[in-house]
Amino acid sequence: MTTDEKLQKVLARAGLGSRRELEERIRAGRVLVNGEPAKLGDRVTGEEKIKVDGRLIPAQKLLGPSRRVLIYHKPVGELTTRHDPEGRATVFKSLPRLNNGRWISIGRLDINTLGLLLLTNDGELANRLMHPRYEMEREYAVRIFGEVTPAMLSRLQAGVELEDGTAHFESIEARGGTGGNQWFHVILKEGRRREVRRLWESQGVTVSRLIRVRYGPIRLPEDLQRGEWRFLDRSAVEVLCRAVDLEPEVEVQTSPKPRRSGSGKARNRRR
């Protein structure tokens, strides 16, 4: 690095966690700079010896790995978590390994939701894409069981009081079907827990299928099957960065073909 930057920003870019997580580590005295406990607000140039939880972070890693973003078509039955006490499948077991850093999920999808999940090795990019300040749109295809009335749709867009505050859809578009097979596309600008399901359930209907089809400017490719992942190409990563006022970085490696969890090719990629 040629200039000094906030310590937590440098560590986040190195893939060591989100800024919030790293700030907690700094407060807890788990980060040392040149042998001294770091403080929030400390700035570094990259020439310091930095340890996190007793482990020295290589200077090359502090410069930040090549920014990578991948899209994963999450199937039903997988959790968006690193470890599950019950031993259930997680999305991270299906992803390619990184030489440096780790994959950070950009938002979550619950176990019964499928569709687009974005992941990156850049903590700063992940943090911005999830931060309410940038109002990233999340678009979902939803299948509803139950009668949907115009009054219900008006309420869902005007605002409904949930247990964690008022919530609403930015837009609702009917996509056909009747009775127990009505499809809608809805858009949110926040990512509260099970928000799409809870909004519909507040109107006395049930979500029988939920698929995320877009996050910000990135759409789920039609040819990406469930359980497959693909790196975003350089131009798509740049579009994503500009959407959150982040300077584009170096060229990102791409994967010419989708990889399926458990396939021979995917296993080779993870060795």
N, C-alpha and C positions, 0 to 999 in steps of 0.2 A: 504493500500500500504506500502511496506517496503522501497522503495526508492522514491526520488522526481521525478516528471515528469512534462512536460510542462502542464500548466493549460488548454489550449485548447484541448489537447489530452485527459486529464482526463474527461473534460466535454463532449467531443464528444463520448467517450466510454460509458458515462452514458446515451447516447441517447438524448442529448439536442440540437443536430444539427450537421452539418458538421463542420470541422475545420475552413473552410473559414467563415461560418456564425458566429461561435463563436469568431473568431478573430475580426470580425466587431463589435460584441457586446462589446468586451473588449476595442477596440478603442473608442467606444461611451460611455464608462464609465458605462455600464450596468452590469458589473460584479464586485463584491466586495469580497475581501479576508480579513477576520478578520476586517471588517468595512472600509477598505481602497480600493479605486478604483484600480483594477488590471491593469497591463501593459503587453503588448506583451513580451514574454520571461520569465514571472514569472513561477516559478516552485512550486509545492505543494506536500505535503506528504499524504494528506488525513485527517490530524488532524486539519486542518484549518476550520473555519466557512466560507463557500462560499455561496454567494447569487447571483442569476441571475435574473435580472429584479425585484429585491425586494423579491424574493422567496428563502428561505433557502433550500439548496440542502442537503438531508439527507446523512450522512456519508456512509451508506450502499450503497446508489445509486452511490456514487463517486467511490466505489470499482469496479463498472461496473456490470451491470446485466449479467446473463448468456447469452452468445452470441447466438442469434437465427437468422436463415436465412430461408426464405420461398420462394417458387416458386409459381407464380400466372400465370394462363393462361388467359391473358388479352383478352377480346372480343373487337370487334369493337364497338365504341360508348362510351367508357370510357376514361376519361382524367387521365393523370399521374400527378395529382396535388391535394393538400389538399382541396382547396375551389375553386369553380367556380362561378363567379358573375352571370352567366346565369342559374345557378342551374342544370347544366348537371351532369350526373353520374361521379364519380371518383373512381379510383381503391381502395382508402383508405376506402371507405364505405363498401367494400366487405371483408375486412380483419379481422382476430381475434384481440381482444383487448389485450394490454400488461398491466401487472401490473405496470411496471416501463418503462420509456422511451417511444419512439414512433417508428413507422415504417419509414424507410428512403428508398426511391426507389433508386436502383442502375441503374442510367441512366433513360431514358424516352422512351415511345412509344407514337407516336401521336395518335389522336383519331381514325384514320382509319387503324391503324396497330394493329395486334393481335399477340399473342404468348407469349413467355417467358419473364416474368418480375421478377427480383430478388429483394427482400426487406430484410432489416436487421434492428435490433435495435442497431447495433454497428456503430457509426459514423466513426470511424477510418477505419473499414473494407470497408464501403461504399466509403469513400474518395479514398482509394487505388485502389479499383476495377474500379473506374472511371478515375483515374489519367493517363494521357498519358504515364507516365514513365513505366507503367507495360504492356502496349500494349495488353490489353485484347481483344481477338478476339470476334467479334459479327458476328454470321452467320444467314443469312436470306434466306428463300424460297421466290422467287419473281415470280409472273406471269406477263408476258409482253405482251402488245397489240401493235403490229407493227412488221415490219421486222427487225430482228437482224442479222447483217452481221459480218464476221470475223474481218473486219477492225474496226467495232464499239467495239467489245470485246477487241481488242488490245489497243484502245484508253482508254477504261475504266480502264484497268490495268496499262497502262503507266502513266496516270494522266490527269485529265480534270480540266480546270480552272473554278471554281465557284465564286460566288460573295464574298465568305469569304476565298478564297484561293484555291490552288490546292488540289484535292482529287482523290483517286483511290481505286479500289478494290484490295485486296491482291490476291484473286483468284475468278474465275467465272467458274461454272460447269453447263453445260446444263443437264436438267433433263427431256427432252422430250416435246412433244406438237408441234403444228404448228399454224401459223396465230395468232389469238387472244388468244391463249392458250398455250404460250411457258413458260415453267418453268425453272428457274435457281436457283442455290444456290450460294450466294455471301458472301464473308468474308471481314469485315472491322476491323481496329484496333483503331478506334476512334468513337466518338459518337456525331457528329455535328447534328444540327437540320435538320431533313428530308433528311439526306445525301444520303441514298440509292435512294430515289425517285428523288432527284435533279440530281444525276449522270446519271441515266437512261434517265431522261427528257432532259438532255443536248445533247442526241443523237437522239432526235426527236421521242422517243417512250414513251409509258405510262405504269406506274405500275398500274395494275388493282387488284393486291392482294399482300400483304406484311405480312410475318409471321416471327417473330424472333424464331429460333429453338435452338440457343445455345448462351450462354454468358460465355466466358472463358471455363473452364472445365465442366460446367453444361449444360446439354441438356434438352429440354422440353420433359417430359415423354409422351409416346404415349397414356397412359391411363388417362392422366389428361385432363378433358374436359374444354371447355371454361367457365370461371367464377368460376373455382375451384382453391383452393390453397392447398399447402401441405408443411409442414416443411421439410427441408433437414435433413437427419440423421447425426449423429456425424461424420462419416467418410467423407461424402461429404463436410461438413463444414470445416473439416481439410484440405482437398484437395484445397478448395477455398482459405483458409488462406495462405497456403504454396505458392500458385500461386502469392501472393503479399507480400511474406516475412513477414507474420504476424504469431506470435506464436499461435498455437491452444490453446483454452481456455477450460472451463469445458464442461461436457457433455450437449448436446443440446436436448431439448425435441422433440419428434417426434409425428407426427399424422399418425396413421396407415391407414386412409382412406382419400381420397380427400373430401373437403368440397365445396359445391356449394353456391354461393351468393344467399341469400334469402331462402335457404332450412331450414327445422326445425332444423337440427343438427347444421348448421352454426349459426343460431340465438342463439342457446343455448351456443355456444362457445363465442359469442360476449357479453353475458350478464355480 
